Amino acid sequence: IFSIADQINHGMDELSASSAELRLCLSELNESAGTKAAYCSDYVTAHSYFSLSLKLLPTDYWKSHYVQSLRLCFLLAKSAYACGYVEKAQ
């Protein structure tokens, strides 16, 4: 999953104007990669995937994708804290 997510993320500039559905799928892919990285105790990589996943959500993500937004913010804060980014975790 890491290779796939990294390859797609590397070409993210071309995908920036893509459809909302594609961006949502990519957000889910990055969330899955982040979860797997966190499971392997690689919290720096997990933080990177979770940050990108949150950026891929629509601008009104708290209204349109509340459950996913809440989950991502929690995972992002947890990985930030594990990396020692206490300021970001709060």
N, C-alpha and C positions, 0 to 999 in steps of 0.2 A: 504493500500500500504506500510505503514511503517513496518508492521510485516513481510510481504513478503520480502521486500528489506533487512531488518535486518537479517532475517534467511539465505538468500542466501549470504549476505556479511560475515556472521559469518563463513561460510564454504568456503570462497574465496581461501584459500590455495590449496584446491583440484582442484579448477577451473583455477588456474593460467596458466596451460598448455593447456587450452581448445581451441577450434576453435575460429577463429576471429569473426565468426557470433554470437556465444554465448556471447563473450565478448562485442560485439556491442549491443546486446539485453540487457545485464546487465547494460551497460552504460546508455542506454535509461531508464531503470527501475530506476536507481539511480537518473537520471536527473528529472524524474517525481516525485520521492519522495522528492527530494530537492526543487522542485518548489512548491509542496504542503506544505512543512515545511515553506518555505519562505512566502507563502500566509497566514499561521497561525502565522507569525511573530516569528518563531523559527529559527533565523538566524544561530545559532551555529550548529544545526542539519542540516540545509540546506547546510552550508559550508562543513560539513562532507560528505554529499551525493554528492555534486558537485565535491569535490576533488577526491573522489573515481571514479566517473563517468569519469573524465578526465584521470585518471590513467588507466582505462580499454580500452581506445581508442588505436589504433595501434601507433607505434612510429612515423610514418609519418602522424599523424592525421591532420596536417595543410594542407597537400596535398590531402589526401584521403577522409577526412571528414571535409572540411573547414567550412561549415555552422554550423554543430554541434559543432565544436571546438570553433568557434567564439561565439556562444550562451553560451556555457559552461564557457568560460573564462569571459564573461561579467557577468554571474550569479555568478560565483565564486568571482569575484572582488566586486560585489554589496553586497554579503553576508559577505565577509570579512570586508568591510567597516562598515556594520551594526553591526558587532560584535566588532568593535573597533580595528581590525587588519589593521591599516592604511598602514603599511609597505607592507603587503601582497596584499592589494588592489591596490597598485600602480603597 
